[in-house]
Amino acid sequence: MHNTHEWHDFYNRHNVEDLRRFLDHVLKGENNALGGMLAASAAEGGGSKA
């Protein structure tokens, strides 16, 4: 269907660690390094606007 390596990139060790940090922050409320990056992005007006 798609002639790319999208799924390979998704399961790359580095990407899985980033996803785990994101989910730990959002779902568990853990205050990890990602929390600071998300707060800085929101302060700069980043993120999606629905």
CHARMM internal coordinates of N, CA and C (Angstrom, degrees):
IC EDIT
DIST 1 N 1 CA 1.4290
DIST 1 CA 1 C 1.5300
ANGL 1 N 1 CA 1 C 110.64
DIST 1 C 2 N 1.3405
ANGL 1 CA 1 C 2 N 117.51
DIHE 1 N 1 CA 1 C 2 N -55.73
DIST 2 N 2 CA 1.4609
ANGL 1 C 2 N 2 CA 121.71
DIHE 1 CA 1 C 2 N 2 CA 176.61
DIST 2 CA 2 C 1.5155
ANGL 2 N 2 CA 2 C 108.23
DIHE 1 C 2 N 2 CA 2 C -112.83
DIST 2 C 3 N 1.2959
ANGL 2 CA 2 C 3 N 116.15
DIHE 2 N 2 CA 2 C 3 N 134.21
DIST 3 N 3 CA 1.4565
ANGL 2 C 3 N 3 CA 120.30
DIHE 2 CA 2 C 3 N 3 CA -178.38
DIST 3 CA 3 C 1.5277
ANGL 3 N 3 CA 3 C 110.19
DIHE 2 C 3 N 3 CA 3 C -100.08
DIST 3 C 4 N 1.3379
ANGL 3 CA 3 C 4 N 116.45
DIHE 3 N 3 CA 3 C 4 N 50.95
DIST 4 N 4 CA 1.4612
ANGL 3 C 4 N 4 CA 121.15
DIHE 3 CA 3 C 4 N 4 CA 178.33
DIST 4 CA 4 C 1.5168
ANGL 4 N 4 CA 4 C 108.90
DIHE 3 C 4 N 4 CA 4 C -132.14
DIST 4 C 5 N 1.3204
ANGL 4 CA 4 C 5 N 115.64
DIHE 4 N 4 CA 4 C 5 N -179.29
DIST 5 N 5 CA 1.4648
ANGL 4 C 5 N 5 CA 121.52
DIHE 4 CA 4 C 5 N 5 CA -179.83
DIST 5 CA 5 C 1.5221
ANGL 5 N 5 CA 5 C 110.36
DIHE 4 C 5 N 5 CA 5 C -108.31
DIST 5 C 6 N 1.3201
ANGL 5 CA 5 C 6 N 117.63
DIHE 5 N 5 CA 5 C 6 N 38.18
DIST 6 N 6 CA 1.4522
ANGL 5 C 6 N 6 CA 121.30
DIHE 5 CA 5 C 6 N 6 CA -176.37
DIST 6 CA 6 C 1.5241
ANGL 6 N 6 CA 6 C 112.00
DIHE 5 C 6 N 6 CA 6 C -56.16
DIST 6 C 7 N 1.3190
ANGL 6 CA 6 C 7 N 117.46
DIHE 6 N 6 CA 6 C 7 N -47.62
DIST 7 N 7 CA 1.4676
ANGL 6 C 7 N 7 CA 120.37
DIHE 6 CA 6 C 7 N 7 CA -175.69
DIST 7 CA 7 C 1.5151
ANGL 7 N 7 CA 7 C 110.88
DIHE 6 C 7 N 7 CA 7 C -69.36
DIST 7 C 8 N 1.3099
ANGL 7 CA 7 C 8 N 117.47
DIHE 7 N 7 CA 7 C 8 N -35.08
DIST 8 N 8 CA 1.4599
ANGL 7 C 8 N 8 CA 120.29
DIHE 7 CA 7 C 8 N 8 CA 177.52
DIST 8 CA 8 C 1.5189
ANGL 8 N 8 CA 8 C 109.54
DIHE 7 C 8 N 8 CA 8 C -60.68
DIST 8 C 9 N 1.3253
ANGL 8 CA 8 C 9 N 116.87
DIHE 8 N 8 CA 8 C 9 N -44.44
DIST 9 N 9 CA 1.4630
ANGL 8 C 9 N 9 CA 120.93
DIHE 8 CA 8 C 9 N 9 CA 179.38
DIST 9 CA 9 C 1.5217
ANGL 9 N 9 CA 9 C 111.20
DIHE 8 C 9 N 9 CA 9 C -62.88
DIST 9 C 10 N 1.3209
ANGL 9 CA 9 C 10 N 116.53
DIHE 9 N 9 CA 9 C 10 N -37.15
DIST 10 N 10 CA 1.4615
ANGL 9 C 10 N 10 CA 120.77
DIHE 9 CA 9 C 10 N 10 CA -178.70
DIST 10 CA 10 C 1.5267
ANGL 10 N 10 CA 10 C 111.37
DIHE 9 C 10 N 10 CA 10 C -63.92
DIST 10 C 11 N 1.3238
ANGL 10 CA 10 C 11 N 116.94
DIHE 10 N 10 CA 10 C 11 N -36.34
DIST 11 N 11 CA 1.4635
ANGL 10 C 11 N 11 CA 120.23
DIHE 10 CA 10 C 11 N 11 CA -177.02
DIST 11 CA 11 C 1.5303
ANGL 11 N 11 CA 11 C 113.39
DIHE 10 C 11 N 11 CA 11 C -95.01
DIST 11 C 12 N 1.3121
ANGL 11 CA 11 C 12 N 117.62
DIHE 11 N 11 CA 11 C 12 N 8.29
DIST 12 N 12 CA 1.4559
ANGL 11 C 12 N 12 CA 121.88
DIHE 11 CA 11 C 12 N 12 CA 174.90
DIST 12 CA 12 C 1.5285
ANGL 12 N 12 CA 12 C 108.63
DIHE 11 C 12 N 12 CA 12 C -60.78
DIST 12 C 13 N 1.3326
ANGL 12 CA 12 C 13 N 117.95
DIHE 12 N 12 CA 12 C 13 N 138.73
DIST 13 N 13 CA 1.4683
ANGL 12 C 13 N 13 CA 122.21
DIHE 12 CA 12 C 13 N 13 CA -174.90
DIST 13 CA 13 C 1.5345
ANGL 13 N 13 CA 13 C 112.02
DIHE 12 C 13 N 13 CA 13 C -53.98
DIST 13 C 14 N 1.3228
ANGL 13 CA 13 C 14 N 117.70
DIHE 13 N 13 CA 13 C 14 N -44.76
DIST 14 N 14 CA 1.4639
ANGL 13 C 14 N 14 CA 121.11
DIHE 13 CA 13 C 14 N 14 CA -179.03
DIST 14 CA 14 C 1.5321
ANGL 14 N 14 CA 14 C 110.87
DIHE 13 C 14 N 14 CA 14 C -62.49
DIST 14 C 15 N 1.3332
ANGL 14 CA 14 C 15 N 116.80
DIHE 14 N 14 CA 14 C 15 N -43.70
DIST 15 N 15 CA 1.4632
ANGL 14 C 15 N 15 CA 120.45
DIHE 14 CA 14 C 15 N 15 CA -179.45
DIST 15 CA 15 C 1.5209
ANGL 15 N 15 CA 15 C 111.78
DIHE 14 C 15 N 15 CA 15 C -66.64
DIST 15 C 16 N 1.3314
ANGL 15 CA 15 C 16 N 117.12
DIHE 15 N 15 CA 15 C 16 N -36.78
DIST 16 N 16 CA 1.4642
ANGL 15 C 16 N 16 CA 120.54
DIHE 15 CA 15 C 16 N 16 CA 178.02
DIST 16 CA 16 C 1.5273
ANGL 16 N 16 CA 16 C 110.04
DIHE 15 C 16 N 16 CA 16 C -65.22
DIST 16 C 17 N 1.3296
ANGL 16 CA 16 C 17 N 117.57
DIHE 16 N 16 CA 16 C 17 N -39.60
DIST 17 N 17 CA 1.4686
ANGL 16 C 17 N 17 CA 120.84
DIHE 16 CA 16 C 17 N 17 CA 177.95
DIST 17 CA 17 C 1.5214
ANGL 17 N 17 CA 17 C 110.64
DIHE 16 C 17 N 17 CA 17 C -63.92
DIST 17 C 18 N 1.3278
ANGL 17 CA 17 C 18 N 118.11
DIHE 17 N 17 CA 17 C 18 N -41.43
DIST 18 N 18 CA 1.4673
ANGL 17 C 18 N 18 CA 121.56
DIHE 17 CA 17 C 18 N 18 CA 177.50
DIST 18 CA 18 C 1.5260
ANGL 18 N 18 CA 18 C 110.63
DIHE 17 C 18 N 18 CA 18 C -63.25
DIST 18 C 19 N 1.3264
ANGL 18 CA 18 C 19 N 116.46
DIHE 18 N 18 CA 18 C 19 N -44.14
DIST 19 N 19 CA 1.4582
ANGL 18 C 19 N 19 CA 120.48
DIHE 18 CA 18 C 19 N 19 CA 179.19
DIST 19 CA 19 C 1.5232
ANGL 19 N 19 CA 19 C 110.93
DIHE 18 C 19 N 19 CA 19 C -63.11
DIST 19 C 20 N 1.3249
ANGL 19 CA 19 C 20 N 116.81
DIHE 19 N 19 CA 19 C 20 N -40.63
DIST 20 N 20 CA 1.4637
ANGL 19 C 20 N 20 CA 120.83
DIHE 19 CA 19 C 20 N 20 CA 179.14
DIST 20 CA 20 C 1.5351
ANGL 20 N 20 CA 20 C 110.57
DIHE 19 C 20 N 20 CA 20 C -63.20
DIST 20 C 21 N 1.3390
ANGL 20 CA 20 C 21 N 116.97
DIHE 20 N 20 CA 20 C 21 N -42.77
DIST 21 N 21 CA 1.4699
ANGL 20 C 21 N 21 CA 120.16
DIHE 20 CA 20 C 21 N 21 CA 177.29
DIST 21 CA 21 C 1.5236
ANGL 21 N 21 CA 21 C 111.04
DIHE 20 C 21 N 21 CA 21 C -62.42
DIST 21 C 22 N 1.3371
ANGL 21 CA 21 C 22 N 116.38
DIHE 21 N 21 CA 21 C 22 N -42.42
DIST 22 N 22 CA 1.4633
ANGL 21 C 22 N 22 CA 120.55
DIHE 21 CA 21 C 22 N 22 CA 178.97
DIST 22 CA 22 C 1.5275
ANGL 22 N 22 CA 22 C 111.06
DIHE 21 C 22 N 22 CA 22 C -61.39
DIST 22 C 23 N 1.3309
ANGL 22 CA 22 C 23 N 116.93
DIHE 22 N 22 CA 22 C 23 N -48.42
DIST 23 N 23 CA 1.4603
ANGL 22 C 23 N 23 CA 120.14
DIHE 22 CA 22 C 23 N 23 CA -178.40
DIST 23 CA 23 C 1.5267
ANGL 23 N 23 CA 23 C 111.63
DIHE 22 C 23 N 23 CA 23 C -67.21
DIST 23 C 24 N 1.3242
ANGL 23 CA 23 C 24 N 117.67
DIHE 23 N 23 CA 23 C 24 N -37.47
DIST 24 N 24 CA 1.4649
ANGL 23 C 24 N 24 CA 120.13
DIHE 23 CA 23 C 24 N 24 CA 176.22
DIST 24 CA 24 C 1.5202
ANGL 24 N 24 CA 24 C 110.65
DIHE 23 C 24 N 24 CA 24 C -61.08
DIST 24 C 25 N 1.3202
ANGL 24 CA 24 C 25 N 116.80
DIHE 24 N 24 CA 24 C 25 N -39.69
DIST 25 N 25 CA 1.4641
ANGL 24 C 25 N 25 CA 120.50
DIHE 24 CA 24 C 25 N 25 CA -179.68
DIST 25 CA 25 C 1.5298
ANGL 25 N 25 CA 25 C 111.24
DIHE 24 C 25 N 25 CA 25 C -69.69
DIST 25 C 26 N 1.3236
ANGL 25 CA 25 C 26 N 116.44
DIHE 25 N 25 CA 25 C 26 N -47.88
DIST 26 N 26 CA 1.4611
ANGL 25 C 26 N 26 CA 120.69
DIHE 25 CA 25 C 26 N 26 CA -174.38
DIST 26 CA 26 C 1.5293
ANGL 26 N 26 CA 26 C 111.70
DIHE 25 C 26 N 26 CA 26 C -74.91
DIST 26 C 27 N 1.3296
ANGL 26 CA 26 C 27 N 117.28
DIHE 26 N 26 CA 26 C 27 N -46.70
DIST 27 N 27 CA 1.4584
ANGL 26 C 27 N 27 CA 120.01
DIHE 26 CA 26 C 27 N 27 CA -173.34
DIST 27 CA 27 C 1.5278
ANGL 27 N 27 CA 27 C 113.64
DIHE 26 C 27 N 27 CA 27 C -86.85
DIST 27 C 28 N 1.3244
ANGL 27 CA 27 C 28 N 116.58
DIHE 27 N 27 CA 27 C 28 N -35.98
DIST 28 N 28 CA 1.4640
ANGL 27 C 28 N 28 CA 119.97
DIHE 27 CA 27 C 28 N 28 CA -177.09
DIST 28 CA 28 C 1.5241
ANGL 28 N 28 CA 28 C 112.43
DIHE 27 C 28 N 28 CA 28 C -99.49
DIST 28 C 29 N 1.3321
ANGL 28 CA 28 C 29 N 116.79
DIHE 28 N 28 CA 28 C 29 N -13.44
DIST 29 N 29 CA 1.4514
ANGL 28 C 29 N 29 CA 120.49
DIHE 28 CA 28 C 29 N 29 CA -179.42
DIST 29 CA 29 C 1.5180
ANGL 29 N 29 CA 29 C 113.47
DIHE 28 C 29 N 29 CA 29 C 75.29
DIST 29 C 30 N 1.3313
ANGL 29 CA 29 C 30 N 117.50
DIHE 29 N 29 CA 29 C 30 N 19.63
DIST 30 N 30 CA 1.4615
ANGL 29 C 30 N 30 CA 120.68
DIHE 29 CA 29 C 30 N 30 CA 179.48
DIST 30 CA 30 C 1.5222
ANGL 30 N 30 CA 30 C 110.24
DIHE 29 C 30 N 30 CA 30 C -68.27
DIST 30 C 31 N 1.3177
ANGL 30 CA 30 C 31 N 115.39
DIHE 30 N 30 CA 30 C 31 N 138.32
DIST 31 N 31 CA 1.4573
ANGL 30 C 31 N 31 CA 120.83
DIHE 30 CA 30 C 31 N 31 CA 178.94
DIST 31 CA 31 C 1.5224
ANGL 31 N 31 CA 31 C 107.90
DIHE 30 C 31 N 31 CA 31 C -92.42
DIST 31 C 32 N 1.3189
ANGL 31 CA 31 C 32 N 116.20
DIHE 31 N 31 CA 31 C 32 N 84.36
DIST 32 N 32 CA 1.4683
ANGL 31 C 32 N 32 CA 120.89
DIHE 31 CA 31 C 32 N 32 CA -179.99
DIST 32 CA 32 C 1.5261
ANGL 32 N 32 CA 32 C 109.30
DIHE 31 C 32 N 32 CA 32 C -109.10
DIST 32 C 33 N 1.2969
ANGL 32 CA 32 C 33 N 117.38
DIHE 32 N 32 CA 32 C 33 N -176.79
DIST 33 N 33 CA 1.4664
ANGL 32 C 33 N 33 CA 121.67
DIHE 32 CA 32 C 33 N 33 CA -177.12
DIST 33 CA 33 C 1.5209
ANGL 33 N 33 CA 33 C 111.47
DIHE 32 C 33 N 33 CA 33 C -59.21
DIST 33 C 34 N 1.2984
ANGL 33 CA 33 C 34 N 117.22
DIHE 33 N 33 CA 33 C 34 N -29.44
DIST 34 N 34 CA 1.4559
ANGL 33 C 34 N 34 CA 120.15
DIHE 33 CA 33 C 34 N 34 CA -178.88
DIST 34 CA 34 C 1.5163
ANGL 34 N 34 CA 34 C 111.22
DIHE 33 C 34 N 34 CA 34 C -65.90
DIST 34 C 35 N 1.3126
ANGL 34 CA 34 C 35 N 117.84
DIHE 34 N 34 CA 34 C 35 N -34.24
DIST 35 N 35 CA 1.4610
ANGL 34 C 35 N 35 CA 121.11
DIHE 34 CA 34 C 35 N 35 CA 179.27
DIST 35 CA 35 C 1.5101
ANGL 35 N 35 CA 35 C 112.04
DIHE 34 C 35 N 35 CA 35 C -57.43
DIST 35 C 36 N 1.3152
ANGL 35 CA 35 C 36 N 117.21
DIHE 35 N 35 CA 35 C 36 N -42.00
DIST 36 N 36 CA 1.4566
ANGL 35 C 36 N 36 CA 121.10
DIHE 35 CA 35 C 36 N 36 CA 178.13
DIST 36 CA 36 C 1.5117
ANGL 36 N 36 CA 36 C 112.44
DIHE 35 C 36 N 36 CA 36 C -65.19
DIST 36 C 37 N 1.3242
ANGL 36 CA 36 C 37 N 116.83
DIHE 36 N 36 CA 36 C 37 N -38.18
DIST 37 N 37 CA 1.4617
ANGL 36 C 37 N 37 CA 120.37
DIHE 36 CA 36 C 37 N 37 CA 179.08
DIST 37 CA 37 C 1.5212
ANGL 37 N 37 CA 37 C 110.83
DIHE 36 C 37 N 37 CA 37 C -67.85
DIST 37 C 38 N 1.3447
ANGL 37 CA 37 C 38 N 117.35
DIHE 37 N 37 CA 37 C 38 N -39.64
DIST 38 N 38 CA 1.4596
ANGL 37 C 38 N 38 CA 120.30
DIHE 37 CA 37 C 38 N 38 CA 179.44
DIST 38 CA 38 C 1.5167
ANGL 38 N 38 CA 38 C 111.21
DIHE 37 C 38 N 38 CA 38 C -67.29
DIST 38 C 39 N 1.3267
ANGL 38 CA 38 C 39 N 117.03
DIHE 38 N 38 CA 38 C 39 N -39.56
DIST 39 N 39 CA 1.4644
ANGL 38 C 39 N 39 CA 120.91
DIHE 38 CA 38 C 39 N 39 CA 178.96
DIST 39 CA 39 C 1.5275
ANGL 39 N 39 CA 39 C 110.64
DIHE 38 C 39 N 39 CA 39 C -65.07
DIST 39 C 40 N 1.3286
ANGL 39 CA 39 C 40 N 117.39
DIHE 39 N 39 CA 39 C 40 N -41.07
DIST 40 N 40 CA 1.4594
ANGL 39 C 40 N 40 CA 120.93
DIHE 39 CA 39 C 40 N 40 CA 179.04
DIST 40 CA 40 C 1.5302
ANGL 40 N 40 CA 40 C 110.80
DIHE 39 C 40 N 40 CA 40 C -65.65
DIST 40 C 41 N 1.3267
ANGL 40 CA 40 C 41 N 116.33
DIHE 40 N 40 CA 40 C 41 N -39.59
DIST 41 N 41 CA 1.4636
ANGL 40 C 41 N 41 CA 120.41
DIHE 40 CA 40 C 41 N 41 CA 178.96
DIST 41 CA 41 C 1.5297
ANGL 41 N 41 CA 41 C 110.65
DIHE 40 C 41 N 41 CA 41 C -64.92
DIST 41 C 42 N 1.3239
ANGL 41 CA 41 C 42 N 116.80
DIHE 41 N 41 CA 41 C 42 N -41.72
DIST 42 N 42 CA 1.4724
ANGL 41 C 42 N 42 CA 120.45
DIHE 41 CA 41 C 42 N 42 CA 179.67
DIST 42 CA 42 C 1.5326
ANGL 42 N 42 CA 42 C 110.65
DIHE 41 C 42 N 42 CA 42 C -65.95
DIST 42 C 43 N 1.3294
ANGL 42 CA 42 C 43 N 116.72
DIHE 42 N 42 CA 42 C 43 N -37.93
DIST 43 N 43 CA 1.4624
ANGL 42 C 43 N 43 CA 120.68
DIHE 42 CA 42 C 43 N 43 CA -179.95
DIST 43 CA 43 C 1.5236
ANGL 43 N 43 CA 43 C 111.55
DIHE 42 C 43 N 43 CA 43 C -65.84
DIST 43 C 44 N 1.3381
ANGL 43 CA 43 C 44 N 116.35
DIHE 43 N 43 CA 43 C 44 N -29.82
DIST 44 N 44 CA 1.4586
ANGL 43 C 44 N 44 CA 120.91
DIHE 43 CA 43 C 44 N 44 CA 179.59
DIST 44 CA 44 C 1.5255
ANGL 44 N 44 CA 44 C 111.98
DIHE 43 C 44 N 44 CA 44 C -86.49
DIST 44 C 45 N 1.3328
ANGL 44 CA 44 C 45 N 116.23
DIHE 44 N 44 CA 44 C 45 N -0.05
DIST 45 N 45 CA 1.4642
ANGL 44 C 45 N 45 CA 119.27
DIHE 44 CA 44 C 45 N 45 CA -179.30
DIST 45 CA 45 C 1.5070
ANGL 45 N 45 CA 45 C 112.90
DIHE 44 C 45 N 45 CA 45 C 88.48
DIST 45 C 46 N 1.3292
ANGL 45 CA 45 C 46 N 117.88
DIHE 45 N 45 CA 45 C 46 N 14.15
DIST 46 N 46 CA 1.4562
ANGL 45 C 46 N 46 CA 120.75
DIHE 45 CA 45 C 46 N 46 CA 179.93
DIST 46 CA 46 C 1.5125
ANGL 46 N 46 CA 46 C 111.44
DIHE 45 C 46 N 46 CA 46 C -78.00
DIST 46 C 47 N 1.3004
ANGL 46 CA 46 C 47 N 115.64
DIHE 46 N 46 CA 46 C 47 N 175.80
DIST 47 N 47 CA 1.4561
ANGL 46 C 47 N 47 CA 120.32
DIHE 46 CA 46 C 47 N 47 CA 179.27
DIST 47 CA 47 C 1.5081
ANGL 47 N 47 CA 47 C 111.50
DIHE 46 C 47 N 47 CA 47 C 100.11
DIST 47 C 48 N 1.3062
ANGL 47 CA 47 C 48 N 115.64
DIHE 47 N 47 CA 47 C 48 N 176.91
DIST 48 N 48 CA 1.4604
ANGL 47 C 48 N 48 CA 119.82
DIHE 47 CA 47 C 48 N 48 CA -178.07
DIST 48 CA 48 C 1.5246
ANGL 48 N 48 CA 48 C 110.04
DIHE 47 C 48 N 48 CA 48 C -87.29
DIST 48 C 49 N 1.2860
ANGL 48 CA 48 C 49 N 114.58
DIHE 48 N 48 CA 48 C 49 N 149.01
DIST 49 N 49 CA 1.4610
ANGL 48 C 49 N 49 CA 120.87
DIHE 48 CA 48 C 49 N 49 CA 177.79
DIST 49 CA 49 C 1.5170
ANGL 49 N 49 CA 49 C 107.70
DIHE 48 C 49 N 49 CA 49 C -118.93
DIST 49 C 50 N 1.3261
ANGL 49 CA 49 C 50 N 115.54
DIHE 49 N 49 CA 49 C 50 N 110.46
DIST 50 N 50 CA 1.4764
ANGL 49 C 50 N 50 CA 119.26
DIHE 49 CA 49 C 50 N 50 CA -176.90
DIST 50 CA 50 C 1.5037
ANGL 50 N 50 CA 50 C 111.29
DIHE 49 C 50 N 50 CA 50 C -91.07
END
COOR INIT
IC SEED 1 N 1 CA 1 C
IC BUILD
